[in-house]
Amino acid sequence: MPIRQEIFAILVCIGVVIFIIDLVRRRRLREEYSVLWLATSAIMFFLVVKYEWLEALTAFIGAGLPTTTLFIFAIIFLMLISVQFSTKISKLTNQVKDLAQDNALLRSEIEHFRRRGGSGLSDSEEG
């Protein structure tokens, strides 16, 4: 790998690490997701430093160029991230639905007690 490309790739890896740490510090990214991005950056760093590993991996999978190997693994990585986020979104959607239903039931009970003219709680239970 030409030295300019190697320097650029290393700077990108370092920039990603700094960016991810800053996002975690500002609570914009949860720690559980930061580990994945930091690990990816570390793998990229090692593949840049040990370019022969990337070439060996390229030969192993039968790709024509090391850049093709990187693109293949990047696409696989993004697909896995998409599946992981889809499952997380599905879980959160179900939780929101359950909370909305619980909220509607509680509002219904409150309205029922208001129509009856009382809070539904005795003085000893209120406070």
C-alpha positions as CSV (number, residue, x, y, z in Angstrom):
1,M,0.0,0.0,0.0
2,P,1.4,3.4,-0.9
3,I,2.5,5.4,2.2
4,R,0.0,8.3,1.5
5,Q,-2.9,5.8,1.5
6,E,-1.6,4.2,4.6
7,I,-1.3,7.5,6.4
8,F,-4.8,8.6,5.3
9,A,-6.3,5.2,6.4
10,I,-4.6,5.5,9.8
11,L,-5.8,9.1,10.2
12,V,-9.4,8.0,9.3
13,C,-9.2,5.2,11.9
14,I,-8.0,7.6,14.6
15,G,-10.6,10.1,13.6
16,V,-13.4,7.5,13.9
17,V,-12.1,6.5,17.4
18,I,-12.1,10.2,18.6
19,F,-15.5,10.8,17.0
20,I,-17.1,7.7,18.7
21,I,-15.5,8.5,22.1
22,D,-16.9,12.1,21.8
23,L,-20.4,10.8,20.9
24,V,-20.3,8.5,24.0
25,R,-19.0,11.3,26.2
26,R,-21.8,13.6,25.1
27,R,-24.3,10.7,25.6
28,R,-25.3,10.8,21.9
29,L,-24.2,7.1,21.5
30,R,-24.7,4.3,23.9
31,E,-21.7,2.4,25.1
32,E,-23.1,-0.9,23.8
33,Y,-23.0,0.4,20.2
34,S,-19.7,2.2,20.6
35,V,-17.9,-1.1,21.2
36,L,-18.9,-2.3,17.8
37,W,-17.7,0.9,16.0
38,L,-14.4,0.9,18.0
39,A,-13.8,-2.7,17.2
40,T,-14.4,-2.0,13.5
41,S,-12.0,0.9,13.6
42,A,-9.4,-1.3,15.4
43,I,-9.8,-4.0,12.7
44,M,-9.4,-1.5,10.0
45,F,-6.3,-0.1,11.7
46,F,-4.7,-3.5,11.9
47,L,-5.5,-4.3,8.3
48,V,-3.8,-1.1,7.3
49,V,-0.7,-1.7,9.4
50,K,-0.6,-5.4,8.4
51,Y,-1.5,-5.0,4.8
52,E,-0.3,-8.6,4.1
53,W,-3.2,-9.8,6.2
54,L,-5.6,-8.0,4.0
55,E,-3.9,-9.5,0.9
56,A,-4.1,-13.0,2.4
57,L,-7.8,-12.5,3.3
58,T,-8.4,-11.3,-0.3
59,A,-6.7,-14.4,-1.7
60,F,-8.6,-16.6,0.7
61,I,-12.0,-15.4,-0.3
62,G,-11.0,-15.1,-4.0
63,A,-11.5,-11.4,-4.5
64,G,-9.5,-9.6,-7.1
65,L,-8.3,-6.7,-5.1
66,P,-7.9,-5.8,-1.4
67,T,-10.3,-2.9,-1.9
68,T,-12.9,-5.4,-3.1
69,T,-12.5,-7.3,0.1
70,L,-12.9,-4.2,2.2
71,F,-16.1,-3.3,0.3
72,I,-17.5,-6.9,0.7
73,F,-16.9,-6.8,4.4
74,A,-18.3,-3.3,4.7
75,I,-21.5,-4.4,3.0
76,I,-21.8,-7.4,5.3
77,F,-21.1,-5.2,8.3
78,L,-23.8,-2.7,7.3
79,M,-26.3,-5.5,6.7
80,L,-25.7,-6.9,10.1
81,I,-26.1,-3.5,11.7
82,S,-29.3,-3.0,9.8
83,V,-30.7,-6.3,11.1
84,Q,-29.6,-5.5,14.6
85,F,-31.3,-2.1,14.5
86,S,-34.4,-3.6,12.9
87,T,-34.8,-6.0,15.8
88,K,-34.2,-3.2,18.3
89,I,-36.8,-1.0,16.5
90,S,-39.3,-3.9,16.5
91,K,-38.8,-4.4,20.3
92,L,-39.2,-0.7,21.0
93,T,-42.3,-0.5,18.8
94,N,-43.9,-3.2,20.8
95,Q,-43.0,-1.5,24.1
96,V,-44.5,1.8,22.9
97,K,-47.7,0.0,21.8
98,D,-47.9,-1.7,25.3
99,L,-47.3,1.7,27.0
100,A,-49.9,3.5,24.9
101,Q,-52.4,0.8,25.8
102,D,-51.6,1.0,29.5
103,N,-51.9,4.8,29.3
104,A,-55.3,4.5,27.7
105,L,-56.5,2.1,30.3
106,L,-55.3,4.4,33.1
107,R,-56.9,7.4,31.5
108,S,-60.1,5.5,31.3
109,E,-60.0,4.6,34.9
110,I,-59.2,8.2,35.9
111,E,-62.2,9.5,33.8
112,H,-64.4,6.8,35.4
113,F,-63.4,8.0,38.9
114,R,-63.9,11.6,38.0
115,R,-67.4,10.9,36.7
116,R,-68.2,9.2,40.0
117,G,-67.1,12.3,41.8
118,G,-64.2,10.9,43.8
119,S,-60.6,10.2,43.4
120,G,-61.1,6.5,44.2
121,L,-58.6,6.7,47.0
122,S,-59.2,7.0,50.7
123,D,-57.4,9.8,52.6
124,S,-55.0,7.3,54.1
125,E,-54.0,5.9,50.6
126,E,-53.4,9.3,49.0
127,G,-50.5,10.5,51.0
